Amino acid sequence: MKKRFSAVLLIVMLMTLVTNVVGCGADKAQATADKKEPTVDKKGILVVSFGTSYADTRKVTIEACENKIAASFQDYEVRRAFTSNIIRKKLQERDNIQIDSFEEALTKMKEDGFTEVVVQPLHIIPGEEYSEKIIEPAAQFQDSFKKLVIGRPILTNIEDYKIAAEALKVQMPELKKDQAVVFMGHGTHHPANACYSCLQLVLNDTYDNVFVGTVEGYPTLDNIIPQLKEAGVKEVTLMPYMLVAGDHANNDMAGDEEDSWKTILKKEGFTVKTYIHGLGENPEYQNIYVQHVQDCIEGNPMGLSEE
Ligand code: CO
């Protein structure tokens, strides 16, 4: 009798133990699952530009590009950063508009639990702004996300130049023999200034009488004027080769001051027309940025073809 009771007791004890162990195991599995990162990734696209304090052009260039990117990648949240501290300060003080710097924006995305981030610059060339304000500071965020990919500016690989040249057709006027388009690029002391000369050569494959100069690099307008005369050009249409039509386009290019390109060309005897629209307004340039984001998502941020 006593033995039997002990056996029953033993069985009950064993069953309790087994149940506990199994239960405990299940609890443990649950705890591990809770600790795991969410299985659904939080994905974001940070669109980075130099920025502009001109509200009108900001809306139709930077904002339009951001909106097109947002519409193209609906499972990504699109955010904005400006690299220019001067512009950000001006917007804050004058218009009470707060815009993050690149580092601030990435820090917030980290805090907000983003797991995948595509950084898409709206820059034209891979120059100083791109390398020092985006590539370099991004390095410290590599461990902040499961995936952090940086897209490329408009003019990066050779195919990009051809696409950029083709995309200008949208805004290019029909040119007679004595008419020309002169683009004002920004220009830089950075080695990427060579991009403008490469662009000129690629444009020559498609267009006659289309020239690229720069405000702060090489070539300058002085280099272009003899070429215009040589080609028998009488009328010049000035266009910015910049994302926005801001200070440079409105003043250095199309302003009435003595040293504006418009004034200089008029003095040289040319009839001058101005087209004051940034490349960001050109729907084909907006599409280029969308494609560069797509390339990032596909793991090919430099857009190199497989050969
Ligand atoms: Co400038």
Boltz pocket constraint, residues with backbone or C-beta under 6 A from the ligand:
constraints:
  - pocket:
      binder: B
      contacts: [[A, 186], [A, 248]]
      max_distance: 6.0
